[in-house]
Amino acid sequence: MYLDKELCFCEEQAVTASAVSENVINVGEDAGSGSPVRLKVVVDGEDFAALTSLRVGVQASGAEDFALFDTLFESGSIAVSDLKQGYNFPLPSLPVKHKGYLRLSFTVNGADAAAGKLSGYVIMDDQTNM
């Protein structure tokens, strides 16, 4: 799998409370109209601890400041027992129609996390033979 820095939401971003990704990606409108455009969000660098569960969402906006945004979809709540190094969040491909700026949202459930880091990318294909 090839990763592009321009398509990176975050790399080993510490997520101890509800937050959004460090980076916003301008993918242009209707970026999903050709081949499926997928997202990869993975526990990377540090297992999660202390929280009850975590949800990852994808938000889209017509403006880079996200003054107004839509939530395109969210993962289910993932229990802390699953949030270990290498865990991949189950996220669908981007919809065909959406606004041009994207970011991730992270919703911590229960107490704030004592530890935990995520990396997130827009990808074309995922390497699954590892």
C-alpha positions in Angstrom: 0.0 0.0 0.0 1.3 3.4 -1.0 0.6 6.4 1.3 0.6 10.0 0.1 1.3 12.8 2.6 -1.2 15.0 0.7 -3.9 12.4 1.6 -3.0 12.1 5.3 -5.5 13.1 7.9 -3.1 12.3 10.8 -0.1 10.3 11.7 0.1 8.9 15.2 -2.2 11.6 16.5 -2.8 11.2 20.3 -6.5 11.0 20.9 -7.3 11.2 24.6 -10.5 13.2 24.3 -13.0 13.8 21.5 -11.3 15.7 18.7 -10.9 16.1 14.9 -7.9 15.1 12.7 -4.8 17.3 12.6 -5.2 17.7 8.8 -8.1 18.6 6.4 -7.9 17.1 2.9 -9.2 18.9 -0.1 -10.3 16.0 -2.4 -12.7 18.1 -4.5 -16.4 17.4 -4.9 -17.5 14.0 -6.1 -14.1 12.4 -5.5 -15.8 9.0 -5.2 -17.2 9.0 -8.8 -14.6 6.7 -10.3 -13.0 3.8 -8.6 -13.9 3.5 -4.9 -12.0 5.9 -2.7 -11.4 4.3 0.7 -10.2 5.4 4.1 -7.8 3.7 6.4 -7.8 4.6 10.0 -5.6 2.5 12.2 -4.4 2.4 15.9 -0.8 3.3 15.3 2.0 4.0 17.8 0.2 3.4 21.0 -2.7 1.2 22.3 -5.7 2.9 23.8 -6.3 2.8 27.6 -8.9 4.0 30.1 -11.7 5.0 27.8 -14.8 2.8 27.3 -14.9 3.0 23.5 -14.1 5.1 20.4 -16.0 6.1 17.3 -14.4 7.5 14.1 -16.4 9.6 11.7 -15.8 11.3 8.4 -17.0 14.9 8.0 -17.3 16.9 4.8 -17.5 20.7 4.3 -17.7 23.1 1.4 -15.1 25.3 3.2 -11.7 24.5 4.8 -12.7 26.0 8.1 -15.6 23.5 8.6 -17.9 26.3 9.9 -20.7 24.1 8.5 -20.2 20.4 7.9 -22.0 17.1 7.3 -21.0 13.8 8.9 -20.9 11.3 6.0 -20.6 8.2 8.2 -19.2 6.9 11.5 -17.8 3.6 12.6 -19.6 1.8 15.4 -18.3 2.3 18.9 -15.2 0.1 19.2 -14.5 -1.2 22.7 -11.1 -0.3 24.3 -10.2 -4.0 24.4 -10.0 -4.0 20.6 -8.1 -0.7 20.3 -4.7 -2.2 20.1 -1.7 -1.5 17.7 -2.8 -2.4 14.1 -6.6 -2.3 14.7 -8.3 -1.0 11.5 -11.6 0.8 11.8 -14.4 -0.6 9.6 -15.2 2.4 7.3 -16.9 2.3 3.9 -15.7 4.0 0.7 -16.5 7.6 0.2 -19.9 8.3 -1.2 -20.1 9.5 -4.8 -21.5 12.9 -3.8 -19.9 14.9 -1.0 -18.4 18.3 -0.3 -14.8 18.9 -1.2 -13.0 19.1 2.2 -12.7 16.1 4.5 -11.6 15.5 8.0 -11.9 12.7 10.6 -13.8 13.1 13.9 -12.9 11.0 17.0 -15.5 10.5 19.7 -14.3 9.2 23.0 -16.9 7.4 25.1 -16.7 7.0 28.9 -13.6 8.6 30.6 -11.0 10.4 28.5 -8.3 8.0 27.2 -5.0 7.8 29.2 -3.2 6.7 26.0 -3.9 6.0 22.3 -2.8 7.1 18.9 -4.4 7.0 15.4 -3.2 7.4 11.8 -5.7 8.1 9.0 -5.4 8.3 5.2 -7.3 8.4 2.0 -6.2 5.3 0.0 -7.0 3.6 -3.2 -6.2 0.0 -2.1 -5.4 -1.6 1.2 -2.6 -4.1 1.7 -4.2 -7.1 3.3 -1.5 -9.9 3.1 0.4 -8.8 6.2 
